[in-house]
Amino acid sequence: GSWRGGVGTTERGETGGGGKKLGTMCIGCIGKAKPPRQGVGIEVVDRGTRLGNPFRMGQSGTDDRYRQAVCNAFKELLSSKPGTCIMEIAEKHGLGGVDEEGRQWGVEGGFRGPHAEHSRRLALERLAKRIGNGECLVLMCHCYPKQCHAEAIAEEVTRLAALGESRIMREGASNDTRPARGEGVSIRDKRV
């Protein structure tokens, strides 16, 4: 199958803040994977969603030589303090510059700024709440089975879920768990 199990999962019986067993997470490829089993939620995390990787793979956006750098940069972004400059993270990982027409590349425009940062945090918290409630999720992206930023998402969501909902809220997060317009599709208990 096309599912990567064990990446950032809690299948080892980890427990969250309330002592209850957390749900599990794995990663699949959009359009190439078999449908998940009944009762598994799907969360698309490609560039068209709030949890898409904002770092471009070279000027073309498809240069596979940059794959490790963009995944590392994304992992750093998720663990960075609020207000950290995303362009500084890109530059640190050798991503970015100015093209022949004078345009900056390295970070997709829609992923910059405080609104994008807040939206990303809300999306992570929403997934953490679902995992904290015992739900099983598959993070779907186009790049699997290659190295994928979804691995960093799974790690961060698992970390947040283990904190428990009340601790997440105290860390300055919002309790607004509604999906934003344009956010990835979330299908619960998909029957196939």
Secondary structure, DSSP 8 states (H G I E B T S, - for coil): ---B-STT--TTT-B-TTS-B---EEEEETTTS----TTEEEEE-STTSTTS--B-STTTS--GGGHHHHHHHHHHHHHS-TT--HHHHHHHTT--EE-TTS-EESB-GGG-SHHHHHHHHHHHHHHHHHHHTT-EEEEEESSTTS--THHHHHHHHHHHHHH-HHHHHHTT-----S--TT---EESS---
